[in-house]
């Protein structure tokens, strides 16, 4: 068993329950959340929404077997307070940001509903597989009370895989935020060519696993004093065979750098670069993910 240091934060584990044809993931975020959020100084409602979105991204991203593969979630809303939400996960690296209308947000209560934040919004979930170059994307309406409910609908509707997603977010008196999540999924029954469980009229094995998963409370998921392995035991201690595996540690992973920004700008024509430069000859580039500013000096030869 992995040595666990408390508080148990910024890590994920996977587990399988072969007899019930099910698999799952647990994730808990702490310092990584603080590091991402402090770059933006979001108001509480937006901060909590991004914390939930980042937890969902880590949960789904940690299922990728391709270390260079990427999981991205993005929302779209033409009329909502939240204009754009983007999070992605690659090889344990997590990042995300939200663009929102501050004036519209000011008219809402302190704890707005999901509909108040998004209106008629949509959630897109994209899996990019680096090894094969394949891309899978599904888009579902943002319905229900939480973003987790919309993500759960994606797997049920688009992937046709019975799934359960639960996320808990807690902000302590010290202002630090902790978030945890549970992701359960049905597995195919047996080898290729046999009937898949989700096409049956009933599947009591999944109903049993789902019922157990629904007992997990938000405060348990976000309790850093409870090792993730303990949560697995609480849910499935009556099962004869539960196999737990470690996932990569989770870190803040913005991929911007001065060299990368310069390489992107170099792809524009000399005329376009000249137009982008300010009076001092600098092209100012902001990274939406980490909120850093990268001034790149306009020099046609240097960045050509």
MOSUL-V883550 format. One record per pair of residues at least 12 apart in sequence whose C-alpha atoms are under 10 Angstrom apart, sorted by the first residue. I is the first residue (numbers start at 1). J is the second residue. D is the distance in whole Angstrom. If there is no record, write none. Layout:
I:J:D, I:J:D
//
This chain:
1:229:9, 1:244:9, 1:245:9, 1:246:10, 2:229:9, 2:244:10, 2:245:9, 2:246:8, 4:227:7, 4:228:9, 4:229:9, 5:225:9, 5:227:8, 6:224:7, 6:225:6, 6:226:8, 6:227:7, 7:30:9, 7:223:9, 7:224:5, 7:225:5, 7:226:8, 7:227:8, 8:27:10, 8:28:7, 8:29:9, 8:30:9, 8:222:10, 8:223:8, 8:224:5, 8:225:6, 8:226:7, 8:227:6, 8:228:7, 8:229:10, 9:27:8, 9:28:5, 9:29:5, 9:30:5, 9:31:8, 9:32:9, 9:178:8, 9:179:9, 9:180:9, 9:222:9, 9:223:9, 9:224:6, 9:225:9, 9:226:10, 9:227:9, 9:228:9, 9:249:9, 9:250:9, 10:27:7, 10:28:6, 10:29:4, 10:30:6, 10:31:7, 10:32:7, 10:33:9, 10:58:10, 10:92:10, 10:178:9, 10:179:9, 10:180:9, 10:224:10, 10:248:10, 10:249:6, 10:250:5, 10:251:7, 10:252:10, 11:26:8, 11:27:6, 11:28:6, 11:29:7, 11:30:9, 11:32:10, 11:58:9, 11:62:10, 11:92:9, 11:180:10, 11:228:9, 11:246:9, 11:247:7, 11:248:7, 11:249:5, 11:250:5, 11:251:9, 12:25:7, 12:26:6, 12:27:4, 12:28:7, 12:29:9, 12:58:8, 12:59:8, 12:62:7, 12:63:10, 12:92:9, 12:180:10, 12:181:9, 12:182:10, 12:228:8, 12:229:10, 12:245:9, 12:246:7, 12:247:5, 12:248:7, 12:249:7, 12:250:8, 13:25:6, 13:26:5, 13:27:7, 13:28:9, 13:59:9, 13:62:8, 13:63:10, 13:228:7, 13:229:8, 13:232:10, 13:244:7, 13:245:6, 13:246:5, 13:247:5, 13:248:9, 13:249:9, 14:26:7, 14:27:9, 14:59:10, 14:62:8, 14:63:8, 14:183:9, 14:184:10, 14:228:10, 14:229:10, 14:232:10, 14:243:8, 14:244:6, 14:245:5, 14:246:6, 14:247:7, 15:184:9, 15:229:9, 15:232:8, 15:242:7, 15:243:5, 15:244:4, 15:245:6, 15:246:9, 16:184:9, 16:185:10, 16:187:9, 16:241:8, 16:242:6, 16:243:5, 16:244:7, 16:245:9, 17:186:10, 17:187:10, 17:209:9, 17:236:9, 17:239:8, 17:240:9, 17:241:6, 17:242:5, 17:243:7, 17:244:9, 18:187:9, 18:189:10, 18:239:10, 18:240:9, 18:241:7, 18:242:7, 18:243:8, 19:205:9, 19:239:8, 19:240:8, 19:241:7, 19:242:9, 20:186:8, 20:187:9, 20:189:9, 20:204:9, 20:205:5, 20:206:7, 20:207:10, 20:208:8, 20:209:7, 20:239:9, 20:241:9, 20:242:10, 21:185:9, 21:186:6, 21:187:5, 21:188:7, 21:189:7, 21:190:9, 21:197:9, 21:205:7, 21:206:8, 21:209:9, 22:162:10, 22:163:10, 22:184:7, 22:185:6, 22:186:5, 22:187:5, 22:188:9, 22:189:10, 22:205:8, 22:206:7, 22:209:8, 22:210:10, 22:242:10, 23:63:10, 23:163:10, 23:183:8, 23:184:6, 23:185:5, 23:186:7, 23:187:7, 23:209:10, 23:242:9, 23:243:9, 23:244:10, 24:59:9, 24:63:9, 24:163:9, 24:164:9, 24:165:10, 24:182:7, 24:183:5, 24:184:4, 24:185:6, 24:186:9, 24:213:10, 24:232:9, 24:244:9, 25:58:10, 25:59:6, 25:60:8, 25:62:8, 25:63:8, 25:165:10, 25:181:8, 25:182:6, 25:183:5, 25:184:7, 25:185:9, 25:228:10, 25:232:9, 25:244:9, 25:245:9, 25:246:10, 25:247:9, 26:55:10, 26:58:9, 26:59:7, 26:62:9, 26:166:10, 26:167:10, 26:180:7, 26:181:6, 26:182:5, 26:183:7, 26:184:9, 26:221:8, 26:228:7, 26:229:9, 26:231:8, 26:232:8, 26:247:10, 27:55:7, 27:56:9, 27:58:7, 27:59:6, 27:60:10, 27:62:9, 27:167:9, 27:179:8, 27:180:5, 27:181:5, 27:182:7, 27:183:9, 27:221:8, 27:222:9, 27:228:7, 27:247:9, 27:250:9, 28:55:7, 28:58:9, 28:59:9, 28:167:10, 28:168:9, 28:169:10, 28:178:7, 28:179:6, 28:180:4, 28:181:6, 28:182:9, 28:221:7, 28:222:7, 28:223:9, 28:224:8, 28:227:9, 28:228:8, 28:250:9, 29:51:9, 29:54:9, 29:55:7, 29:58:9, 29:169:9, 29:177:8, 29:178:6, 29:179:5, 29:180:6, 29:181:9, 29:221:10, 29:222:8, 29:224:9, 29:250:8, 29:251:9, 30:51:10, 30:176:8, 30:177:6, 30:178:5, 30:179:7, 30:180:9, 30:222:9, 30:224:8, 30:250:10, 31:176:8, 31:177:8, 31:178:8, 31:250:10, 31:251:9, 31:252:9, 32:54:10, 32:93:10, 32:94:8, 32:95:9, 32:177:10, 32:178:9, 32:250:7, 32:251:6, 32:252:6, 32:253:9, 33:47:10, 33:50:9, 33:51:7, 33:52:10, 33:54:8, 33:55:9, 33:94:9, 33:95:9, 33:96:10, 33:176:9, 33:177:7, 33:178:7, 33:179:8, 33:251:9, 33:252:8, 34:51:9, 34:175:9, 34:176:7, 34:177:7, 34:178:9, 34:252:10, 35:95:10, 35:251:9, 35:252:7, 35:290:9, 36:50:9, 36:51:9, 36:54:10, 36:94:9, 36:95:7, 36:96:7, 36:97:8, 36:251:10, 36:252:7, 36:253:9, 36:254:9, 36:289:8, 36:290:7, 36:291:10, 37:50:8, 37:51:8, 37:95:10, 37:96:9, 37:97:8, 37:177:9, 37:289:10, 37:290:9, 38:290:9, 38:291:10, 39:97:10, 39:288:10, 39:289:9, 39:290:6, 39:291:6, 39:292:8, 40:97:8, 40:98:9, 40:288:9, 40:289:9, 40:290:8, 40:291:7, 42:97:10, 42:98:9, 42:99:10, 42:100:10, 42:102:10, 43:102:9, 43:105:9, 43:106:10, 43:110:10, 44:110:8, 44:111:9, 44:171:10, 45:105:9, 45:108:10, 45:109:9, 45:110:7, 45:111:6, 45:112:7, 45:113:10, 45:117:9, 46:81:10, 46:82:8, 46:97:10, 46:98:8, 46:99:9, 46:100:8, 46:105:9, 46:111:10, 46:112:10, 46:117:9, 47:97:10, 47:98:9, 47:177:9, 48:111:10, 48:169:7, 48:170:9, 48:171:9, 48:177:9, 48:179:9, 49:82:10, 49:85:9, 49:98:9, 49:114:9, 49:117:9, 49:146:9, 49:147:8, 49:169:9, 50:85:8, 50:86:9, 50:87:8, 50:96:7, 50:97:7, 50:98:7, 50:147:10, 51:96:9, 51:97:10, 51:167:10, 51:168:9, 51:169:7, 51:170:10, 51:177:8, 51:178:8, 51:179:7, 51:180:9, 52:146:9, 52:147:7, 52:148:8, 52:166:10, 52:167:7, 52:168:8, 52:169:7, 52:179:7, 52:180:9, 52:181:9, 53:73:8, 53:74:9, 53:85:8, 53:86:9, 53:87:7, 53:88:10, 53:96:8, 53:97:9, 53:98:10, 53:146:10, 53:147:7, 53:148:8, 53:151:10, 53:167:9, 54:73:9, 54:86:9, 54:87:6, 54:88:8, 54:89:9, 54:94:7, 54:95:7, 54:96:7, 54:97:9, 54:179:9, 55:87:10, 55:94:9, 55:148:9, 55:166:10, 55:167:7, 55:168:9, 55:169:9, 55:178:10, 55:179:7, 55:180:7, 55:181:6, 55:182:9, 56:73:9, 56:87:9, 56:88:10, 56:89:10, 56:147:9, 56:148:7, 56:151:8, 56:152:10, 56:165:8, 56:166:9, 56:167:8, 56:179:10, 56:180:9, 56:181:7, 56:182:9, 56:183:9, 57:70:10, 57:71:7, 57:72:7, 57:73:7, 57:86:10, 57:87:7, 57:88:6, 57:89:6, 57:90:10, 57:94:8, 57:95:9, 57:96:9, 57:125:9, 57:151:10, 58:71:9, 58:72:10, 58:87:9, 58:88:8, 58:89:6, 58:90:9, 58:92:8, 58:93:9, 58:94:7, 58:95:10, 58:180:10, 58:181:9, 58:250:8, 59:71:10, 59:89:9, 59:165:9, 59:167:10, 59:180:9, 59:181:7, 59:182:7, 59:183:7, 59:184:10, 60:72:9, 60:73:10, 60:88:10, 60:89:9, 60:125:10, 60:127:9, 60:151:10, 60:165:10, 60:182:10, 60:183:8, 61:73:10, 61:88:8, 61:89:6, 61:90:7, 61:91:8, 61:92:8, 61:93:10, 61:94:9, 61:127:8, 62:89:8, 62:90:8, 62:91:8, 62:92:7, 62:246:10, 62:247:7, 62:248:8, 62:249:10, 62:250:9, 63:183:10, 63:247:9, 64:89:10, 64:90:9, 64:91:9, 64:127:9, 64:128:10, 64:129:8, 65:91:9, 65:129:9, 66:90:9, 66:91:8, 66:128:9, 66:129:7, 66:130:7, 66:131:7, 66:132:9, 67:90:7, 67:91:5, 67:92:9, 67:129:9, 67:130:8, 67:131:9, 67:248:9, 68:89:10, 68:90:6, 68:91:6, 68:92:10, 68:128:9, 68:129:7, 68:130:6, 68:131:8, 69:89:8, 69:90:6, 69:91:7, 69:127:7, 69:128:5, 69:129:5, 69:130:5, 69:131:7, 69:132:9, 69:133:9, 69:134:10, 69:135:10, 70:88:7, 70:89:6, 70:90:5, 70:91:8, 70:92:10, 70:93:10, 70:126:8, 70:127:6, 70:128:5, 70:129:7, 70:130:8, 70:135:10, 71:87:8, 71:88:5, 71:89:5, 71:90:7, 71:91:10, 71:94:10, 71:125:7, 71:126:6, 71:127:5, 71:128:6, 71:129:9, 71:135:10, 71:136:10, 71:137:10, 72:86:7, 72:87:6, 72:88:4, 72:89:7, 72:90:9, 72:94:10, 72:95:10, 72:96:9, 72:124:8, 72:125:6, 72:126:5, 72:127:7, 72:128:8, 72:137:9, 73:85:8, 73:86:6, 73:87:5, 73:88:6, 73:89:9, 73:96:9, 73:123:7, 73:124:6, 73:125:5, 73:126:6, 73:127:9, 73:137:10, 73:138:10, 73:139:10, 73:151:9, 74:86:5, 74:87:7, 74:88:9, 74:96:10, 74:98:10, 74:122:8, 74:123:6, 74:124:5, 74:125:7, 74:126:8, 74:139:9, 75:87:10, 75:98:10, 75:118:9, 75:121:7, 75:122:6, 75:123:4, 75:124:6, 75:125:9, 75:139:9, 75:140:10, 75:141:9, 75:142:8, 75:147:10, 76:118:8, 76:119:10, 76:120:9, 76:121:6, 76:122:5, 76:123:7, 76:124:8, 76:139:10, 76:141:9, 76:142:9, 77:117:9, 77:118:6, 77:119:7, 77:120:6, 77:121:4, 77:122:7, 77:123:9, 77:142:9, 78:118:8, 78:119:8, 78:120:8, 78:121:7, 78:122:10, 79:101:10, 79:104:10, 79:116:10, 79:117:9, 79:118:7, 79:119:6, 79:120:7, 79:121:8, 80:100:8, 80:101:8, 80:104:8, 80:105:9, 80:114:10, 80:115:8, 80:116:7, 80:117:5, 80:118:4, 80:119:5, 80:120:7, 80:121:7, 81:99:9, 81:100:6, 81:101:5, 81:102:8, 81:103:9, 81:104:6, 81:105:6, 81:106:10, 81:107:10, 81:108:9, 81:115:10, 81:116:7, 81:117:5, 81:118:6, 81:119:8, 82:98:7, 82:99:6, 82:100:4, 82:101:7, 82:102:9, 82:104:9, 82:105:9, 82:114:10, 82:116:9, 82:117:6, 82:118:6, 82:119:9, 82:121:9, 83:98:8, 83:99:5, 83:100:5, 83:101:7, 83:117:9, 83:118:8, 83:121:9, 84:97:8, 84:98:6, 84:99:5, 84:100:7, 84:101:10, 84:118:10, 85:97:6, 85:98:4, 85:99:6, 85:100:9, 85:123:9, 86:98:7, 86:99:9, 86:124:10, 86:288:10, 86:289:9, 87:125:10, 87:289:9, 88:125:10, 88:126:9, 88:127:10, 88:253:9, 88:254:10, 89:127:10, 89:250:9, 89:251:10, 89:252:9, 89:253:8, 90:128:10, 90:250:10, 90:253:8, 91:247:9, 91:248:7, 91:249:9, 91:250:8, 91:251:9, 91:253:9, 92:247:8, 92:248:5, 92:249:6, 92:250:5, 92:251:6, 92:252:8, 92:253:8, 93:248:9, 93:249:8, 93:250:6, 93:251:5, 93:252:6, 93:253:4, 93:254:8, 93:255:9, 94:250:7, 94:251:6, 94:252:5, 94:253:5, 94:254:7, 95:251:9, 95:252:6, 95:253:6, 95:254:6, 95:255:9, 95:289:6, 95:290:8, 96:252:9, 96:253:9, 96:254:9, 96:288:8, 96:289:6, 96:290:8, 97:288:7, 97:289:5, 97:290:8, 97:291:9, 98:288:9, 98:289:9, 99:288:9, 100:117:9, 100:118:10, 101:117:10, 104:116:10, 104:117:9, 105:117:8, 113:144:9, 113:145:7, 113:146:8, 114:142:8, 114:143:8, 114:144:7, 114:145:6, 114:146:6, 114:147:7, 115:142:8, 115:143:8, 115:144:8, 115:145:8, 115:146:9, 118:142:8, 118:143:10, 119:142:8, 119:143:9, 120:141:7, 120:142:7, 120:143:9, 121:140:9, 121:141:6, 121:142:5, 121:143:8, 122:139:7, 122:140:6, 122:141:4, 122:142:5, 122:143:9, 122:150:9, 123:138:8, 123:139:6, 123:140:5, 123:141:6, 123:142:6, 123:143:10, 123:147:9, 123:150:7, 123:151:8, 123:154:8, 124:137:7, 124:138:6, 124:139:4, 124:140:7, 124:141:9, 124:142:10, 124:150:10, 124:151:9, 124:154:9, 125:137:6, 125:138:6, 125:139:7, 125:140:9, 125:151:8, 125:154:8, 125:155:10, 125:158:10, 126:138:7, 126:139:9, 136:159:10, 137:154:10, 137:158:9, 137:159:10, 138:151:10, 138:154:7, 138:155:9, 138:157:9, 138:158:6, 138:159:8, 139:151:9, 139:153:10, 139:154:7, 139:157:10, 139:158:8, 140:152:10, 140:153:7, 140:154:6, 140:155:10, 140:157:8, 140:158:8, 141:153:9, 141:154:9, 142:154:10, 146:166:9, 146:167:9, 147:165:10, 147:166:10, 147:167:9, 148:164:9, 148:165:6, 148:166:6, 148:167:7, 148:181:9, 148:183:10, 149:164:9, 149:165:7, 149:166:8, 149:167:10, 150:165:9, 151:163:10, 151:164:9, 151:165:8, 152:164:6, 152:165:6, 152:166:9, 152:183:9, 152:184:10, 152:185:10, 153:165:10, 155:185:9, 156:185:10, 156:198:9, 160:186:10, 160:198:7, 160:199:9, 161:185:7, 161:186:6, 161:187:8, 161:188:9, 161:196:10, 161:197:9, 161:198:6, 161:199:9, 162:184:8, 162:185:6, 162:186:6, 162:187:9, 162:197:9, 162:198:7, 162:203:10, 162:206:8, 162:207:9, 162:210:9, 163:183:7, 163:184:6, 163:185:4, 163:186:6, 163:187:10, 163:206:9, 163:210:8, 164:182:8, 164:183:6, 164:184:5, 164:185:7, 164:186:9, 164:209:9, 164:210:7, 164:211:10, 164:213:7, 164:214:8, 165:181:7, 165:182:6, 165:183:5, 165:184:7, 165:185:9, 165:210:10, 165:213:9, 165:214:9, 166:180:8, 166:181:6, 166:182:5, 166:183:7, 166:184:9, 166:213:8, 166:214:8, 166:216:8, 166:217:8, 166:218:7, 166:221:9, 167:179:7, 167:180:6, 167:181:4, 167:182:6, 167:183:9, 167:216:10, 167:217:9, 167:218:6, 167:219:9, 167:220:10, 167:221:7, 167:222:8, 168:180:5, 168:181:6, 168:182:9, 168:216:10, 168:217:8, 168:218:4, 168:219:6, 168:220:8, 168:221:6, 168:222:6, 168:223:9, 169:181:9, 169:218:7, 169:219:8, 169:221:8, 169:222:6, 169:223:10, 170:218:9, 170:219:7, 170:221:10, 170:222:6, 170:223:8, 171:222:9, 177:222:9, 178:219:10, 178:221:9, 178:222:6, 178:223:8, 178:224:7, 179:218:9, 179:219:9, 179:220:10, 179:221:7, 179:222:5, 179:223:8, 179:224:9, 180:218:8, 180:219:9, 180:220:8, 180:221:4, 180:222:5, 180:223:8, 180:224:9, 180:228:9, 181:216:10, 181:218:8, 181:220:10, 181:221:6, 181:222:8, 182:213:8, 182:214:10, 182:216:8, 182:218:10, 182:221:8, 182:228:10, 182:231:10, 182:232:10, 183:213:9, 184:206:10, 184:209:8, 184:210:8, 184:213:7, 185:206:8, 185:209:9, 185:210:9, 186:198:8, 186:203:10, 186:205:9, 186:206:6, 186:207:10, 186:209:9, 186:210:9, 187:206:9, 209:235:9, 209:236:8, 211:235:10, 212:234:9, 212:235:6, 212:236:8, 213:232:10, 213:235:7, 213:236:9, 214:235:9, 215:234:10, 215:235:8, 216:231:8, 216:232:10, 216:234:9, 216:235:8, 229:244:8, 229:245:10, 232:244:9, 252:290:9, 253:289:9, 253:290:9, 254:287:9, 254:288:10, 254:289:7, 254:290:6, 255:287:10, 255:289:9, 255:290:9, 256:286:10, 256:287:7, 256:288:10, 256:289:9, 256:290:8, 256:292:9, 256:294:9, 257:287:9, 257:292:9, 257:293:10, 257:294:8, 258:285:10, 258:293:9, 258:294:6, 258:295:8, 258:296:8, 259:294:10, 259:296:10, 261:285:8, 261:286:9, 261:287:9, 261:294:7, 261:295:9, 261:296:8, 262:283:10, 262:285:10, 262:294:9, 262:295:9, 262:296:7, 262:297:9, 262:298:10, 262:302:10, 262:303:7, 262:304:10, 263:303:7, 263:304:9, 264:303:9, 265:283:9, 265:285:9, 265:296:9, 265:298:9, 265:303:8, 265:304:9, 266:298:10, 266:299:10, 266:300:9, 266:301:10, 266:302:9, 266:303:5, 266:304:5, 267:303:9, 267:304:8, 268:303:10, 268:304:9, 269:300:9, 269:304:8, 270:298:9, 270:299:9, 270:300:6, 270:301:9, 270:303:9, 270:304:8, 271:300:9, 273:297:10, 273:298:7, 273:299:9, 273:300:8, 273:303:10, 274:298:7, 274:299:9, 274:300:8, 275:298:10, 276:298:9, 277:295:10, 277:296:9, 277:297:8, 277:298:6, 277:299:10, 278:297:9, 278:298:9, 280:297:8, 280:298:9, 281:295:10, 281:296:9, 281:297:6, 281:298:5, 281:299:8, 282:294:9, 282:295:6, 282:296:5, 282:297:4, 282:298:6, 282:299:9, 283:295:6, 283:296:5, 283:297:6, 283:298:6, 283:299:10, 284:296:6, 284:297:9, 284:298:10
//
